[in-house]
Structure formats: structure tokens, C-alpha cells
């Protein structure tokens, strides 16, 4: 029985290309989260400013607004593997530049902001290609499982990476966190190079102007009422949920009285919850009423954040971040799976670029506002306000679009 359940949960791994992608991503994403955690704490050490944490988060995410729709069009008309080789290679170079600046002692906050902007630009092109690449690796009937496992890799990185960053930062300093991230990209670049992907018939060429090509994906994304609701909640989750993660270094030190290791534990707790959600969805696959589970996640998220804001104890903070991570990833993963189940292949990159635009584009706005509000008042009040807005959005959706609970 256990063997059957494991086989069902990890069914996408029977496909060699997905196994390569899965293994490469595990290594790379641990490095990515080590850098993200160390970078945030380094900024706070250099400036002692919650507002500066928000500015770095904003710089990292604003390219998503500028480029992701165009990147989705690119992903629909060139090899997604080649696109990922270019973007992942660019991220590796940027990690080594940040490491060199840090080891030399020359690093300043403006360097980190500039590199965050460049990293965000690479990610704006990487994300639509990465999200739509999964369909090239597994049959369509296993798409929900593959998306969930793909997300589980991301969330495994959010557990191991921040905790490892806290230890390495305290022991060796932030430069080694950035170096390890740069080296970790070798794994995913090697995986991409080794894949054997069958040639596909060329997609139909874009019709009309570039503006028409871009808006074609946007129109498709918003023409269905249930998909509109999914995207509204996704945006709210990014702005008022994920955006709060920029405050974790300030919360770890200013609220909980901890240090860089406390910051790593907080982020890892969120990652543990997210990983459990991803594995749950991978196991359940398409056998569940996904809309009902999505609705539960959309309500658990703001409630866990409200409790996080009210109780200033490390064990409670860790538990609430586990619940927050579970609910956030439940909403994000199921939104991804439900949209990809219905989108035609010729629009996949562009529709996923809308998904990326709203999710990853919401994070920098949330980071900037959270940093500003925390600097103006306090970290606790910022979390409380964000959680209250998120709860109001979730309740409004449940009341105005009750059919979302039956959506599958």
C-alpha cells in the first residue's frame, strides 16, 4: 500500500526528462534560497532599515511587470530549453558578481539593489519558460502531478536553503552563500543539456502586431469567470501574503530578538508548509475537487498571518508560518494546475506569463508597501493590516463566486 502511494505521488518521475529537471532543480533552488536569505540579512545589516528590505524586494520583482508578457510570447515561439539555458546561465553570473563584491568588502546596498534588478530581469524571462516547460517533460494527463512535484522542489529549497544560509552566514559569511548559489546552477544547466526532447511541429506564427500577440494571452486569461477569480486571489496572495516575507530579517531580530539563524528558521518553516502542500497535491492529483481545497487554502492563509502578527513567540511564529506556507502553496499550485489544464498549447507561454506577472509581480509591490508600513509603524502592524486585507478578499470571493468550490 505504501509503495503504491509513493508511486502515485511521484509518478511523473518515471519520465527521464522530468527526472533530470527534478534533480537539477533540487540543487539549484537550494542555492537560490541561500542567496535570497543571505542577501536580505546582509541588506538589513548594512542599513538596519525595513524600508530598504522592501526596496530590494521591489527591485527584484519590478522587471516582471516590464517584461513577463513579452517573455511569454518568446516562450511560445522559441525552444523553451534554449531559453532556460540562457536565463539560468545569466543568474549564475550575477551570483558570482555578488559573491566577488562581498568577499572584497566593497558591497553596498546600491550594489545589491542593482543586482536584484538584473536578477529580476533574468527571472522575468525564466519564469514563463520554466512554468510552461513542464508540459514538454510529461504527458498532459500527468500535468497536475508534475506541477505539484515541480513546486515541491521549489519548496524543498525553501526549507533547506534558508536554514543552510543561516548556518553558513554565521560561520563563513554571506559571500559563501552567494558562491554556493553560483555553483548550484551547474546542476540545472547540466540537466537541461542532457535532456532528449522530441521535436514538435512549429507553433502557428503570431498573427498581427506584437501588442495583439501579447493581449491575446491576456484576453484568454480573463474571459472565464472562474479563472478571473483564481487570478484575483493569486494576486492578493502575492501582494499581501508572499510580500510579507521581505520583513523576515526585521521580524527575526526586532520582534523575536534573534539573529541570522532565526531568520533562516522562519523562512524554512514557511518552506516546510509549502512542501507539504505540494506533496499533498501531487498525491491527490486530479482525484480531488481542486476548487474546494483551493477555497480552504485561501481562508487558512490570512488566519495564520493574523495569529502570526498577534503572538510574538518563536514556536508560535514557526507554526503559523508552516500553515501560511501550506495555504499559500495550495492556492498557487492549484491555480497553476487549473489554468494549465485548460489552456491550449499555442497560448501556454503567454497565459503563464499572465500568471507569473500577477504572482511574481505582486511580490515586489507587497514588499515595498510592507517595508514602508513597517518603517512608518511597526512590523507587527504591517503584518496585521496585510492579513486583514487578504481575509477580506478571500471572504468576498467565497460569497460572490461560490461556484469556485466546485471548479475542477
N, C-alpha and C positions, 0 to 999 in steps of 0.2 A: 504493500500500500504506500509506504513512504517513498519507495523507488518510483512508483507511478506518479506521485505528487511532484517529486523533484523533476522527473522527466517532463511533466506537463508545464511546470513553472519555467523551465529553461529550454523549452522546445526549439526556440529559434537558434540555439547553439549547435544544432545538428547541421547547419549550413556553414561551410568552411569560410566564406567571405565574412559572415557575421561574427564567427569566432575570432577571426583576425581583428576585426573592428573592435569587438568587445575587449580583447586583451590589450590592444594598443591604447584604447581609451582609458582603461583602468590606470595604467601607468601615467599617462599624460594628465589626466584630471586630478590625480593626487598632487602632482606638481603645480597645476594651475591653482588649486585651493591653498597650497602652501604659499604661493606668491601673493594671492589676494589677501590672505590673513596677515602675512608679514608686512605687506605694503600698507594696509590700513593702520597697523600698530605703529609702523615707522612714521607715518604722517602724523599720528597723534603725539608721538614722542617729539617730533620736530616742532610742532605748532601748539600742542595742548588745546586744540580748537575743534569742537564738534562740527562747526560750520565748515572747516577745511575737509573733514571727512566727507561731508555732503558734496563739496565741490569736486573732490576726486571721483566720487561715485557718478556725479553728473558728467564729468569729462569722459569717463569710461563708457557711458551709455548714450550720450547725445549723438554719436555717429550712426546709431541705429535709426534715429529719426531721419537723418540725412540720406542714408544710403541703402537701407534694408529693402525697400520696394524695388529699387533698381537691381540690387543683388539678387532678389528673387527672380527677376527677368533673366539675369545672367545664368542662374542655376537651371532655368528651363531650356536654355539654348546652347550650353557647353557641357562637357563632361564634368559631372559633379566631383569625380575623383581628382581630376586635374585642379579644379577649383579649390578643393580641400588641401591638396599638396602645397599650393601657393599660400593659402591663408595660414595653415599650421606652421609652415616654414617661416613666415613673417613674424608670427608670435614668438617663435623660438629666438629669433634675432633680437627682438625687443626685450625678452627676458635677460639675455646676456648683456645687453646695454645697461639695464638697470642694475644688474649684479656688478658690472665694472664701476659704475658711478658710486655704488655703495661701498665696495672694497676700497676705492681710492679716497673715501671720505669727502668727496665733492658733492654728494647728493643733497639736493634741496627740495623743498615742497614743489616748486615750479617744475623741476625735472619730472617728478612723479606725475604731476598733472598732465604735462605734455606727453609722456609715455603712455599714460592712461588713455589719452585721446587717440593716439596712434593704435594702441591695442584695441580700443573700441571700434576703430575703423576696420581693422582686420576681422574682428568678430562680427561686424555687420555683414560682411560678405561670407564669412564662415558659417554663421548660424542657419540661414536658409538652405545652404548647400548640405549642411550636416543633417538637418531635420528631414529634408526630402531624400537624402542619400539612403536612408533605411529601406525604402521601398525597392532599391536596387539590390539589396542583400538577401531578402527573404521573399517567399511568395506572399501575395496580398492577404490570404486567409490567416497568416501569422503576424499581421502588421501590429495588432494591439499588443501581442506578447513581445514583439521586437521593440516597439516603442517603450514599453514598460521596462524591459531589460536595459535598453539604451539609457533610460533615465536612472535605473538602479546603479549603473556605472558612474554616472554623474554624482549621484548621492553617496556612493561609496567614497568617492573623492572628497565629498564634503564632511565625511566622518574622519577619515584618516588624515587628510591634508591639513586642516586647521590644528588638530592635536599635534601632528608632527611638526608643524610650523612653530607652535608654541615652545616645544622642546628644543628644536634646532635654533630658534631665535635666542632663547635664553642661554644656550650652550655655546653656539658658534657665531651668532649674529645674523641679521637679515640678509646679508649678501649671499650666504649659503642657501637660504630658501629660494632666492631668485636663480641661483646657479642650478640647483636641483630641478627647478621648473624647466629651465632651458634644456637640460639633458633629457628630461622626460618626454619631450616632443619627438625624440628619435624613435620611440616605440610606435607612435601613431603614424609617423611618416613611413616607417618600415612596413607596417601593416597595410597601408594604402598601396605601397609599391608591389606587395606580394599578391594582392587580390587578383582573381581571374573573373572579370565581369564580362558577360556576353554582350556583344554589340547589339544595340537596339536600333530599330528603324528611326530615322530622324523625325523629330517632332515637327509639327506643322510650323512654318515660319510665321513670325509675328506679323500681324495684319495692321496696317495703319501706322500712325505716329508712335513714338516712344511713350507719350502721355497716354494714348489709347491702350497700349500694351500694359502699362502699369495699372491703369484703372480697371482693366478687365478682371484682374485678380481681386481688386478691392470690391468691385460690384458683386462678384460671385460670393465673396465672404459675407456680405451683409444682406443678401437677398432673402435668406431664410431666417425666420423669427427666432428659432431655437439657436442657430449659430450666432446670431447677434447677441443673444443673452450669454452664451458661452464666452464670447469675446469681451463683453462688458465686465463680467466677473473676473476674467483673466486680467484685464487692465487694472481693475480695483485691487486685485491680489498683488499685482506687481508694484503699484504705487504705494498702497497702504499696508502691505504685508512684507514683501521682499525688500522694499525700500528702507525698512527699519533696520536691516542687517548692517547698514553703514554705521549705525550708532553703537555696535557691539564693543569696540575698543573703549569708548567712553563709558558704557554701561559696566564693563568689567572692572574698570579702575575707579570711576567716580561714584557709582551706585553700590557696587558689591565690594569695593576696596581690595580688588585682586590685582593681577598683573597680566603679562602676555600669555601665561599658561591658562589663566581663567578665560581670557578671550578665546583661546583655542577650544576650550571645553564647551563654551556657549555655542560656538559655530558648529562643533562636532555634534552636539545634542540635536540641533536643527537637522543636521545631515542624517542622523540616526532615524529620526522620524520620517524623513523623506525617503530613505532607503526602504523602510518597512512598507510605506505606501506603494513604492514602485514594485516590490516583490509581491505584494498582495494583488495588485492589478495584473501582474504577469501570470500569477497562478489562476486568478479568476477568469482572465481573458474576456472573451465575448459572451460568457455564460451568465453574466450578471446584467441587471438593468443598470447600465452605467450612469444614467441620469440621476437615479436615486442616490447612488454613492457620491456622485458629484455634488448633489444638494447637501448631503451630510457634511462633506468636507468644507463647503462654502460657509457653513454655520460654525463648525468647530474652530476654524481659523481665527475669527475675531474674538470669540470667547476665550480661547487660550491666550491671546495677546492682552486682553483686558486683565486676566489673572496675573500675567507676567508683569504688567505695569503696577499692580497693587501690592504684590508680595516681593520684598527686596531680599530674599534669602536664596543662596546659590542652589540648593536642592530643588526648590520650587521653580526657580528660573530655568533650570535644566529640564525639568519635567514639562513645563509649559512650552519650551522650545521644541521638545520632541513632538508634542501634539501639534504645534504650529507647523513643523516640518511635514508631518504626516498629512495634515489637511491641505497645505499649500501644494504639495506634490500630487495629491489626489485630484485637486482642481486642474492643475497644469497638465498632468498626464492624460486625464480623461478628456479634457478639451482638445488636446493634440490628437488623441485616438479617434474621437468622434468626428472631428473635421476631416482627418486623413481617410477615414472610412468612405467618405462620400465624394471627395474631390477627384476630378479627372486628372490623369497623368500630365496632360499638356498644360494644366494650370497649377500643378502641385507646388512648384517653387515659388510662384507668385502668391498663392494663398498662404503658404507657410511663411512667406516674408511679412504678410499682414500679422500673422500670429506672433512672429518674432518682434515686429515693430511695436505691437501693443504690450507684449510681455517684457522684453528687454528694454524697450523704450520707456516703459512705465517706471522701471527701477531708478534711472537717474533723476527723474522728476521727484520721485518719492525720497530719494537720498538727499537731494538738495533741500526740499521742504522740511524733512525731518531734522537735518542738520541746522537749518535756520531756526526752526521752532525750539529745538533743544537748547541752542545757544541763547535764544531770547528768554526762555522759561526754564525748563529742565528736561532731562532725558525721559523721566517718568511721565511727565505731562504729554510730551510728544507721542510716546507710545500709546497712552490712553486715548488721545484725540484720534490718532490713526485707526486704532482698533474700533472706536465708536463709529467712525465713518464707514469702515468696512462692514461692520454689523448692519448698519442701516441699508447699505447697498444689497447685501445678501437677503435680508428680510424683504426688501422691495421686490427683488427678483422672484422669490418664492411666492409672493402674493400676486404679482402681475403676470407671471408666466408659469403657472403650476404644471403645465404640460412638460416642462423640462425634466421633471422627476421620472417621466416615462420614456424619455428620449434614449434611443439606443442605436 
